[in-house]
């Protein structure tokens, strides 16, 4: 009986480690592309340029590139009120999309590395989990 329990626990451990493997940056960006298509494309467009005065650009966005934690919080909790992006004021609402920490990390990695955006940063679900809503206040 002990052998059966040991085999079961060992199998469970191996299965869990395979199921919850950490993604590489490349894998995260690919997953983020799919999330972007489902949740972000409607407002920020396939080119990432947004709609001037209504939806801020993600392509070459100083706000995105200089305020990574605020950008994570905006995706994670939604965003309301004035922000300045590339010297233009945007005063709208981005609703919370209901993404989990891994999905937020993936879409952040995608937008930080798409349309000519480049960063050496690799956003992880653990990093996203540490961002609280209070950062937006």
DSSP file (Angstrom, degrees, kcal/mol; ACC not computed):
  #  RESIDUE AA STRUCTURE BP1 BP2  ACC     N-H-->O    O-->H-N    N-H-->O    O-->H-N    TCO  KAPPA ALPHA  PHI   PSI    X-CA   Y-CA   Z-CA
    1    1 A X     >        0   0    0      0, 0.0     4,-2.3     0, 0.0     5,-0.2   0.000 360.0 360.0 360.0 -39.7    0.0    0.0    0.0
    2    2 A X  H  >  +     0   0    0      1,-0.2     4,-2.5     2,-0.2     5,-0.2   0.874 360.0  52.7 -62.1 -36.7    2.9    2.4    0.8
    3    3 A X  H  > S+     0   0    0      2,-0.2     4,-2.7     1,-0.2    -1,-0.2   0.903 108.2  50.1 -66.3 -40.9    4.3    1.8   -2.6
    4    4 A X  H  > S+     0   0    0      2,-0.2     4,-2.5     1,-0.2    -2,-0.2   0.921 112.7  46.6 -63.8 -44.0    1.0    2.7   -4.3
    5    5 A X  H  X S+     0   0    0     -4,-2.3     4,-2.7     2,-0.2     5,-0.2   0.913 113.1  49.9 -64.2 -42.5    0.7    5.9   -2.3
    6    6 A X  H  X S+     0   0    0     -4,-2.5     4,-2.5     2,-0.2    -2,-0.2   0.919 112.1  46.9 -62.0 -45.2    4.4    6.8   -3.0
    7    7 A X  H  X S+     0   0    0     -4,-2.7     4,-2.7     2,-0.2    -2,-0.2   0.906 112.7  50.8 -63.4 -42.0    3.8    6.2   -6.8
    8    8 A X  H  X S+     0   0    0     -4,-2.5     4,-2.6    -5,-0.2    -2,-0.2   0.944 112.7  44.8 -61.1 -48.8    0.6    8.2   -6.7
    9    9 A X  H  X S+     0   0    0     -4,-2.7     4,-2.3     2,-0.2    -2,-0.2   0.892 113.9  49.7 -64.8 -40.0    2.3   11.1   -4.9
   10   10 A X  H  X S+     0   0    0     -4,-2.5     4,-2.3    -5,-0.2    -1,-0.2   0.919 112.4  47.6 -63.7 -44.0    5.3   11.0   -7.2
   11   11 A X  H  X S+     0   0    0     -4,-2.7     4,-2.8     2,-0.2    -2,-0.2   0.905 111.0  51.4 -62.5 -42.8    3.1   10.9  -10.3
   12   12 A X  H  X S+     0   0    0     -4,-2.6     4,-2.6    -5,-0.2    -2,-0.2   0.906 110.1  49.4 -62.0 -42.4    1.1   13.8   -8.9
   13   13 A X  H  X S+     0   0    0     -4,-2.3     4,-2.2     2,-0.2    -2,-0.2   0.910 112.6  46.6 -63.0 -44.0    4.3   15.8   -8.4
   14   14 A X  H  X S+     0   0    0     -4,-2.3     4,-2.0     2,-0.2    -2,-0.2   0.931 113.7  48.5 -64.9 -45.6    5.5   15.2  -11.9
   15   15 A X  H  X S+     0   0    0     -4,-2.8     4,-2.4     1,-0.2    -2,-0.2   0.922 111.7  49.9 -60.4 -44.9    2.2   16.0  -13.4
   16   16 A X  H  X S+     0   0    0     -4,-2.6     4,-2.2     1,-0.2    -1,-0.2   0.902 109.5  50.6 -62.5 -41.8    1.9   19.2  -11.4
   17   17 A X  H  < S+     0   0    0     -4,-2.2    -1,-0.2     1,-0.2    -2,-0.2   0.867 113.2  46.1 -66.6 -34.6    5.4   20.4  -12.4
   18   18 A X  H >< S+     0   0    0     -4,-2.0     3,-0.8     1,-0.2    -1,-0.2   0.874 113.4  49.7 -72.1 -36.8    4.6   19.8  -16.1
   19   19 A X  H 3< S+     0   0    0     -4,-2.4    -2,-0.2     1,-0.2    -1,-0.2   0.858 116.8  39.5 -70.0 -36.2    1.3   21.5  -15.8
   20   20 A X  T 3< S+     0   0    0     -4,-2.2    -1,-0.2    -5,-0.2    -2,-0.1  -0.122  79.0 149.3-110.5  35.9    2.6   24.6  -14.1
   21   21 A X    <   -     0   0    0     -3,-0.8     2,-0.2     1,-0.1    -3,-0.1  -0.395  52.4-109.1 -66.0 145.4    5.9   25.1  -16.0
   22   22 A X        -     0   0    0      1,-0.1     2,-0.1    -2,-0.1    -1,-0.1  -0.551  33.8-123.2 -74.1 141.1    7.0   28.7  -16.3
   23   23 A X        -     0   0    0     -2,-0.2     2,-0.1     1,-0.1    -1,-0.1  -0.472  18.1-120.0 -79.7 153.6    6.8   30.1  -19.8
   24   24 A X     >  -     0   0    0     -2,-0.1     4,-2.4     1,-0.1     5,-0.2  -0.448  33.5-104.4 -79.2 167.4    9.7   31.6  -21.6
   25   25 A X  H  > S+     0   0    0      1,-0.2     4,-2.6     2,-0.2     5,-0.2   0.912 123.7  52.4 -59.9 -42.2    9.4   35.2  -22.7
   26   26 A X  H  > S+     0   0    0      1,-0.2     4,-2.0     2,-0.2    -1,-0.2   0.909 110.5  46.9 -61.5 -43.3    8.8   34.1  -26.3
   27   27 A X  H  > S+     0   0    0      2,-0.2     4,-2.4     1,-0.2    -1,-0.2   0.886 112.0  51.1 -65.5 -39.2    6.0   31.7  -25.2
   28   28 A X  H  X S+     0   0    0     -4,-2.4     4,-2.7     2,-0.2    82,-0.2   0.909 109.1  50.3 -64.9 -42.8    4.5   34.5  -23.0
   29   29 A X  H  X S+     0   0    0     -4,-2.6     4,-1.8     2,-0.2    -2,-0.2   0.905 110.5  50.2 -62.1 -41.8    4.6   37.0  -25.9
   30   30 A X  H  X S+     0   0    0     -4,-2.0     4,-1.3     2,-0.2    -2,-0.2   0.933 113.0  45.2 -63.0 -46.0    2.8   34.4  -28.1
   31   31 A X  H  X S+     0   0    0     -4,-2.4     4,-1.8     1,-0.2    -2,-0.2   0.892 110.8  55.2 -63.7 -38.8    0.1   33.8  -25.5
   32   32 A X  H  X S+     0   0    0     -4,-2.7     4,-2.8    74,-0.3    -1,-0.2   0.827 100.2  59.9 -63.6 -32.6   -0.2   37.6  -25.0
   33   33 A X  H  X S+     0   0    0     -4,-1.8     4,-2.0     2,-0.2    -1,-0.2   0.911 106.3  46.8 -61.0 -43.0   -0.8   38.1  -28.7
   34   34 A X  H  X S+     0   0    0     -4,-1.3     4,-1.5     2,-0.2    -2,-0.2   0.892 112.5  49.3 -67.3 -39.7   -3.9   35.9  -28.5
   35   35 A X  H  X S+     0   0    0     -4,-1.8     4,-2.5     2,-0.2     5,-0.4   0.912 109.1  53.3 -65.1 -42.1   -5.1   37.7  -25.4
   36   36 A X  H  X>S+     0   0    0     -4,-2.8     5,-2.3     1,-0.2     4,-2.0   0.915 106.8  52.4 -58.0 -44.3   -4.5   41.1  -27.1
   37   37 A X  H  <5S+     0   0    0     -4,-2.0    -1,-0.2     1,-0.2    -2,-0.2   0.871 115.7  41.0 -59.8 -37.4   -6.7   39.9  -30.1
   38   38 A X  H  <5S+     0   0    0     -4,-1.5    -2,-0.2    -5,-0.1    -1,-0.2   0.817 132.6  15.0 -82.0 -32.2   -9.5   38.9  -27.7
   39   39 A X  H  <5S+     0   0    0     -4,-2.5    -3,-0.2    -5,-0.1    -2,-0.2   0.705 128.9  31.2-119.0 -25.8   -9.5   41.9  -25.3
   40   40 A X  T >X5S+     0   0    0     -4,-2.0     4,-2.6    -5,-0.4     3,-1.1   0.719  92.2  80.8-113.5 -27.9   -7.5   44.9  -26.5
   41   41 A X  H 3><S+     0   0    0     -5,-2.3     4,-1.9     1,-0.3     6,-0.1   0.822  83.9  64.9 -55.0 -39.1   -7.7   45.0  -30.3
   42   42 A X  H 34 S+     0   0    0      1,-0.2    -1,-0.3     2,-0.2    -2,-0.1   0.852 119.1  21.6 -57.4 -37.4  -11.1   46.7  -30.4
   43   43 A X  H <4 S+     0   0    0     -3,-1.1    -2,-0.2    -4,-0.1    -1,-0.2   0.854 132.0  37.5 -98.8 -44.1   -9.8   49.9  -28.7
   44   44 A X  H  < S-     0   0    0     -4,-2.6     6,-2.1     6,-0.1     4,-0.4   0.508 102.0-138.6 -93.2  -4.4   -6.0   49.9  -29.3
   45   45 A X    ><  -     0   0    0     -4,-1.9     3,-1.2    -5,-0.4    -3,-0.1   0.326  29.1 -77.1  67.8 163.4   -6.3   48.5  -32.8
   46   46 A X  T 3  S+     0   0    0      1,-0.3    -1,-0.2     2,-0.1    -4,-0.1   0.753 132.2  53.7 -67.1 -23.7   -4.1   45.8  -34.5
   47   47 A X  T 3  S-     0   0    0     -6,-0.1    -1,-0.3     3,-0.1    -2,-0.2   0.556 106.5-126.6 -86.7  -9.2   -1.4   48.5  -35.0
   48   48 A X  S <  S+     0   0    0     -3,-1.2    10,-3.3    -4,-0.4    11,-2.5   0.565  78.0 117.8  75.6   8.2   -1.3   49.5  -31.4
   49   49 A X        -     0   0    0      8,-0.2     8,-0.2     1,-0.2    -4,-0.2   0.587  57.5-158.7 -86.3  -8.7   -1.8   53.1  -32.3
   50   50 A X        -     0   0    0     -6,-2.1     2,-0.5     6,-0.1    -1,-0.2  -0.201  36.5 -60.9  65.8-160.9   -5.2   53.4  -30.5
   51   51 A X  B >>  -A   55   0A   0      4,-2.0     3,-2.7    -6,-0.0     4,-2.1  -0.977  59.5-110.1-125.9 114.5   -7.6   56.2  -31.4
   52   52 A X  T 34 S+     0   0    0     -2,-0.5     4,-0.1     1,-0.3    -2,-0.1  -0.126  99.0   3.4 -50.1 128.2   -6.3   59.7  -30.9
   53   53 A X  T 34 S+     0   0    0      1,-0.1    38,-0.4     2,-0.0    -1,-0.3   0.265 135.0  52.0  81.6 -11.5   -8.0   61.5  -28.0
   54   54 A X  T <4 S+     0   0    0     -3,-2.7     2,-0.5     1,-0.3    -2,-0.2   0.734 114.1  20.7-119.0 -59.3  -10.0   58.4  -27.1
   55   55 A X  B  < S-A   51   0A   0     -4,-2.1    -4,-2.0   -12,-0.1    -1,-0.3  -0.972  83.9-125.2-120.0 118.9   -7.9   55.3  -26.7
   56   56 A X        -     0   0    0     -2,-0.5    -6,-0.1    -6,-0.2     2,-0.1  -0.188  27.5-104.1 -65.9 152.7   -4.2   55.8  -26.0
   57   57 A X        -     0   0    0     -8,-0.2    -8,-0.2     1,-0.1     7,-0.2  -0.403  21.6-168.5 -71.8 150.7   -1.5   54.3  -28.2
   58   58 A X    >   +     0   0    0    -10,-3.3     3,-1.2   -14,-0.3     2,-0.4   0.613  68.2  90.7-104.0 -27.1    0.5   51.3  -27.0
   59   59 A X  T 3  S-     0   0    0    -11,-2.5     3,-0.1     1,-0.3    56,-0.1  -0.576 113.1 -10.0 -70.3 126.0    2.9   51.6  -29.8
   60   60 A X  T 3  S+     0   0    0     -2,-0.4     2,-0.6     1,-0.2    -1,-0.3   0.833  93.2 169.0  52.4  37.9    5.8   53.9  -28.7
   61   61 A X    <>  -     0   0    0     -3,-1.2     4,-2.4     1,-0.2     5,-0.2  -0.719  29.5-162.8 -86.7 116.1    3.8   54.8  -25.6
   62   62 A X  H  > S+     0   0    0     -2,-0.6     4,-2.3     1,-0.2     5,-0.2   0.880  92.5  54.9 -64.1 -35.9    5.9   56.7  -23.1
   63   63 A X  H  > S+     0   0    0      2,-0.2     4,-1.7     1,-0.2     8,-0.2   0.946 111.1  43.7 -60.9 -49.0    3.3   55.9  -20.4
   64   64 A X  H  4 S+     0   0    0     -7,-0.2    -2,-0.2     1,-0.2     7,-0.2   0.933 118.8  42.1 -61.6 -48.8    3.5   52.2  -21.0
   65   65 A X  H  < S+     0   0    0     -4,-2.4     3,-0.3     1,-0.2    -1,-0.2   0.775 122.5  38.0 -75.2 -26.9    7.3   52.0  -21.2
   66   66 A X  H  < S+     0   0    0     -4,-2.3    -1,-0.2    -5,-0.2    -2,-0.2   0.597 120.6  43.4 -99.8 -12.9    8.0   54.3  -18.3
   67   67 A X     X  +     0   0    0     -4,-1.7     4,-2.6    -5,-0.2     5,-0.2  -0.455  63.1 155.0-129.6  58.7    5.1   53.2  -16.0
   68   68 A X  H  > S+     0   0    0     -3,-0.3     4,-2.6     1,-0.2     5,-0.2   0.901  75.8  48.0 -57.4 -45.6    5.2   49.4  -16.2
   69   69 A X  H  > S+     0   0    0      1,-0.2     4,-2.4     2,-0.2    -1,-0.2   0.888 112.6  48.8 -66.4 -37.6    3.6   48.8  -12.8
   70   70 A X  H  > S+     0   0    0      2,-0.2     4,-2.4     1,-0.2    -1,-0.2   0.886 111.5  50.6 -65.8 -37.5    0.8   51.4  -13.5
   71   71 A X  H  X S+     0   0    0     -4,-2.6     4,-2.0     2,-0.2    -2,-0.2   0.913 110.0  49.4 -65.7 -42.3    0.2   49.7  -16.8
   72   72 A X  H  X S+     0   0    0     -4,-2.6     4,-2.8    -5,-0.2    -2,-0.2   0.941 112.0  48.9 -59.3 -47.6   -0.1   46.3  -15.2
   73   73 A X  H  X>S+     0   0    0     -4,-2.4     4,-3.1     1,-0.2     5,-0.5   0.882 107.9  54.8 -61.4 -39.2   -2.5   47.8  -12.6
   74   74 A X  H  X5S+     0   0    0     -4,-2.4     4,-1.5     1,-0.2    -1,-0.2   0.900 113.5  40.9 -61.9 -41.2   -4.6   49.3  -15.4
   75   75 A X  H  <5S+     0   0    0     -4,-2.0    22,-0.8     2,-0.2    24,-0.3   0.906 119.1  46.2 -71.4 -41.6   -5.0   46.0  -17.1
   76   76 A X  H  <5S+     0   0    0     -4,-2.8    22,-0.3    -5,-0.2    -2,-0.2   0.887 132.6  14.1 -70.3 -41.1   -5.5   44.1  -13.9
   77   77 A X  H  <5S-     0   0    0     -4,-3.1    19,-0.4     1,-0.3    -3,-0.2   0.521 107.7-108.3-114.3  -9.5   -8.0   46.4  -12.3
   78   78 A X     << -     0   0    0     -4,-1.5     2,-0.4    -5,-0.5    -1,-0.3  -0.218  30.7-108.7  92.0 167.0   -9.2   48.7  -15.0
   79   79 A X  E     +B   94   0B   0     15,-2.8    15,-3.4    -2,-0.1     2,-0.4  -0.999  30.0 177.3-141.2 136.9   -8.3   52.4  -15.4
   80   80 A X  E     +B   93   0B   0     -2,-0.4    13,-0.2    13,-0.2     2,-0.2  -1.000  44.5  22.2-141.5 136.1  -10.4   55.5  -14.9
   81   81 A X  E    S-B   92   0B   0     11,-1.8    11,-0.9    -2,-0.4     2,-0.2  -0.493  92.5 -18.4 107.0-174.4   -9.4   59.2  -15.2
   82   82 A X  E     +B   91   0B   0      9,-0.2     2,-0.3    -2,-0.2     9,-0.2  -0.444  52.6 166.9 -76.5 135.0   -6.8   61.3  -16.8
   83   83 A X  E     -B   90   0B   0      7,-2.4     7,-2.9    -2,-0.2     2,-0.5  -0.971  28.9-132.6-136.5 154.8   -3.5   59.9  -18.0
   84   84 A X  E     +B   89   0B   0     -2,-0.3     2,-0.5     5,-0.2     5,-0.2  -0.943  24.3 179.1-110.1 123.5   -0.9   61.6  -20.2
   85   85 A X  E >  S-B   88   0B   0      3,-2.9     3,-1.5    -2,-0.5   -28,-0.1  -0.984  72.8 -17.8-127.3 120.1    0.5   59.5  -23.1
   86   86 A X  T 3  S-     0   0    0     -2,-0.5    -1,-0.1     1,-0.3     3,-0.1   0.899 128.1 -53.4  50.8  45.7    3.0   61.0  -25.5
   87   87 A X  T 3  S+     0   0    0      1,-0.2     2,-0.4    -3,-0.0    -1,-0.3   0.629 116.9 112.9  66.4  17.4    2.1   64.5  -24.3
   88   88 A X  E <   -B   85   0B   0     -3,-1.5    -3,-2.9     2,-0.0     2,-0.4  -0.960  64.6-128.1-119.0 138.6   -1.6   63.9  -25.0
   89   89 A X  E     -B   84   0B   0     -2,-0.4     2,-0.4    -5,-0.2    -5,-0.2  -0.690  21.3-172.4 -87.7 134.1   -4.3   63.8  -22.3
   90   90 A X  E     +B   83   0B   0     -7,-2.9    -7,-2.4    -2,-0.4     2,-0.3  -0.994   6.0 179.7-122.9 131.4   -6.7   60.8  -22.3
   91   91 A X  E     +B   82   0B   0     -2,-0.4    -9,-0.2   -38,-0.4     2,-0.2  -0.703  38.9 105.8-134.1  80.6   -9.6   60.9  -19.9
   92   92 A X  E     -B   81   0B   0    -11,-0.9   -11,-1.8    -2,-0.3     2,-0.4  -0.561  63.5 -93.2-137.3-161.4  -11.6   57.7  -20.3
   93   93 A X  E     -B   80   0B   0    -13,-0.2     2,-0.6    -2,-0.2   -13,-0.2  -0.995  18.9-170.8-130.4 128.9  -12.4   54.4  -18.8
   94   94 A X  E     -B   79   0B   0    -15,-3.4   -15,-2.8    -2,-0.4     3,-0.1  -0.974  27.7-138.0-114.0 114.3  -10.8   51.1  -19.4
   95   95 A X        -     0   0    0     -2,-0.6   -17,-0.3   -17,-0.2     2,-0.2  -0.307  26.9 -93.5 -70.1 152.8  -12.9   48.4  -17.8
   96   96 A X        -     0   0    0    -19,-0.4    -1,-0.1     1,-0.1   -20,-0.1  -0.484  33.0-154.5 -62.1 132.3  -11.4   45.5  -15.8
   97   97 A X        -     0   0    0    -22,-0.8    -1,-0.1    -2,-0.2   -21,-0.1   0.554  29.8-119.9 -92.8  -9.0  -11.1   42.7  -18.3
   98   98 A X        +     0   0    0    -22,-0.3     2,-0.2   -23,-0.2   -22,-0.1   0.755  56.2 157.0  77.8  24.2  -11.1   39.8  -15.8
   99   99 A X        -     0   0    0    -24,-0.3    -1,-0.2   -23,-0.1     2,-0.1  -0.567  38.2-127.2 -81.9 145.7   -7.7   38.5  -16.8
  100  100 A X     >  -     0   0    0     -2,-0.2     4,-2.5     1,-0.1     5,-0.2  -0.332  35.7 -92.4 -82.6 175.0   -5.8   36.4  -14.3
  101  101 A X  H  > S+     0   0    0      1,-0.2     4,-2.3     2,-0.2     5,-0.2   0.860 125.9  50.6 -59.1 -38.9   -2.2   37.2  -13.3
  102  102 A X  H  > S+     0   0    0      2,-0.2     4,-2.5     1,-0.2    -1,-0.2   0.906 110.9  48.5 -67.0 -40.8   -0.7   35.0  -16.0
  103  103 A X  H  > S+     0   0    0      2,-0.2     4,-2.6     1,-0.2     5,-0.2   0.893 111.1  50.2 -66.9 -39.7   -2.8   36.5  -18.7
  104  104 A X  H  X S+     0   0    0     -4,-2.5     4,-2.3     2,-0.2    -2,-0.2   0.931 111.9  48.5 -62.4 -45.1   -1.9   40.1  -17.6
  105  105 A X  H  X S+     0   0    0     -4,-2.3     4,-2.6    -5,-0.2    18,-0.2   0.925 112.1  49.5 -60.1 -45.0    1.8   39.1  -17.6
  106  106 A X  H  X S+     0   0    0     -4,-2.5     4,-2.1     1,-0.2   -74,-0.3   0.929 112.4  45.3 -62.6 -46.8    1.4   37.6  -21.1
  107  107 A X  H  X S+     0   0    0     -4,-2.6     4,-2.7     1,-0.2     5,-0.2   0.870 112.6  52.3 -69.0 -33.9   -0.4   40.6  -22.6
  108  108 A X  H  X S+     0   0    0     -4,-2.3     4,-2.2    -5,-0.2    -1,-0.2   0.928 109.0  49.7 -63.9 -44.1    2.1   43.0  -21.0
  109  109 A X  H  < S+     0   0    0     -4,-2.6     4,-0.4    -5,-0.2    -2,-0.2   0.883 112.2  50.0 -62.1 -36.7    5.0   41.0  -22.5
  110  110 A X  H >< S+     0   0    0     -4,-2.1     3,-1.5   -82,-0.2    -2,-0.2   0.972 113.6  41.9 -64.6 -54.7    3.3   41.2  -25.9
  111  111 A X  H >< S+     0   0    0     -4,-2.7     3,-0.6     1,-0.3    -2,-0.2   0.780 111.0  57.1 -70.1 -24.0    2.6   44.9  -25.9
  112  112 A X  T 3< S+     0   0    0     -4,-2.2    -1,-0.3    -5,-0.2    -2,-0.2   0.589 117.4  35.0 -76.9  -8.8    6.0   45.7  -24.5
  113  113 A X  T <  S+     0   0    0     -3,-1.5     2,-0.3    -4,-0.4    -1,-0.2   0.104 102.6  86.9-132.3  22.1    7.6   43.9  -27.4
  114  114 A X  S X  S+     0   0    0     -3,-0.6     3,-2.2     1,-0.2    -4,-0.0  -0.823  80.7  22.4-120.9 160.6    5.3   44.6  -30.3
  115  115 A X  T 3  S-     0   0    0      1,-0.3    -1,-0.2    -2,-0.3   -55,-0.1   0.775 137.0 -49.6  58.2  32.1    5.1   47.4  -32.9
  116  116 A X  T 3  S+     0   0    0      1,-0.4    -1,-0.3    -3,-0.2     2,-0.2   0.310 103.6 136.2  89.0  -9.3    8.7   48.4  -32.4
  117  117 A X    <   -     0   0    0     -3,-2.2     2,-0.4    -6,-0.1    -1,-0.4  -0.522  31.9-176.5 -66.7 137.9    8.4   48.5  -28.6
  118  118 A X        +     0   0    0     -2,-0.2     2,-0.3    -3,-0.1    -5,-0.2  -0.996  12.4 159.7-140.8 133.8   11.4   46.7  -27.0
  119  119 A X        -     0   0    0     -2,-0.4    -7,-0.0     2,-0.1    -2,-0.0  -0.991  37.0-145.4-148.4 148.3   12.2   46.0  -23.4
  120  120 A X  S    S+     0   0    0     -2,-0.3    -1,-0.1     2,-0.0    -7,-0.0   0.595  71.2 111.1 -84.7 -11.8   14.5   43.5  -21.7
  121  121 A X        -     0   0    0     -9,-0.1     2,-0.5     1,-0.1    -2,-0.1  -0.288  54.6-157.6 -63.1 146.4   11.9   43.3  -18.9
  122  122 A X        -     0   0    0      2,-0.0     2,-0.3     0, 0.0    -1,-0.1  -0.936  10.8-147.4-127.4 106.5   10.1   40.0  -18.5
  123  123 A X        -     0   0    0     -2,-0.5     2,-0.3   -18,-0.2   -14,-0.1  -0.585  18.0-164.6 -77.2 129.9    6.8   40.4  -16.7
  124  124 A X     >  -     0   0    0     -2,-0.3     4,-2.2     1,-0.1     5,-0.2  -0.786  32.8-116.4-113.4 156.5    5.9   37.4  -14.6
  125  125 A X  H  > S+     0   0    0     -2,-0.3     4,-2.5     1,-0.2     5,-0.1   0.862 117.9  57.0 -57.1 -34.9    2.6   36.3  -13.0
  126  126 A X  H  > S+     0   0    0      2,-0.2     4,-0.9     1,-0.2    -1,-0.2   0.915 106.1  48.6 -62.6 -43.0    4.4   36.6   -9.6
  127  127 A X  H >4 S+     0   0    0      1,-0.2     3,-0.7     2,-0.2     4,-0.4   0.924 111.9  49.4 -61.9 -44.4    5.2   40.3  -10.4
  128  128 A X  H >< S+     0   0    0     -4,-2.2     3,-1.6     1,-0.2    -2,-0.2   0.893 104.4  59.1 -61.8 -40.4    1.6   40.9  -11.5
  129  129 A X  H 3< S+     0   0    0     -4,-2.5    -1,-0.2     1,-0.3    -2,-0.2   0.763 101.6  55.5 -62.2 -24.5    0.3   39.3   -8.3
  130  130 A X  T << S+     0   0    0     -4,-0.9     2,-0.6    -3,-0.7    -1,-0.3   0.552  84.2  97.9 -86.1  -8.1    2.2   41.9   -6.2
  131  131 A X    <   -     0   0    0     -3,-1.6     2,-0.2    -4,-0.4   -61,-0.0  -0.720  61.4-161.0 -85.3 120.9    0.6   44.9   -7.9
  132  132 A X    >   -     0   0    0     -2,-0.6     3,-1.4     1,-0.1     4,-0.2  -0.621  29.2-116.0-101.1 161.7   -2.3   46.2   -5.8
  133  133 A X  G >  S+     0   0    0      1,-0.3     3,-2.0    -2,-0.2     4,-0.3   0.771 106.3  76.2 -63.9 -27.0   -5.1   48.4   -6.8
  134  134 A X  G >  S+     0   0    0      1,-0.3     3,-1.3     2,-0.2    -1,-0.3   0.713  78.1  73.5 -62.2 -19.7   -3.9   51.2   -4.5
  135  135 A X  G <  S+     0   0    0     -3,-1.4    -1,-0.3     1,-0.3    -2,-0.2   0.772  92.4  56.7 -63.6 -24.5   -1.1   52.0   -7.0
  136  136 A X  G <         0   0    0     -3,-2.0    -1,-0.3    -4,-0.2    -2,-0.2   0.581 360.0 360.0 -83.3 -10.4   -3.8   53.6   -9.2
  137  137 A X    <         0   0    0     -3,-1.3    -1,-0.2    -4,-0.3    -2,-0.2   0.450 360.0 360.0 -88.4 360.0   -5.0   56.0   -6.5
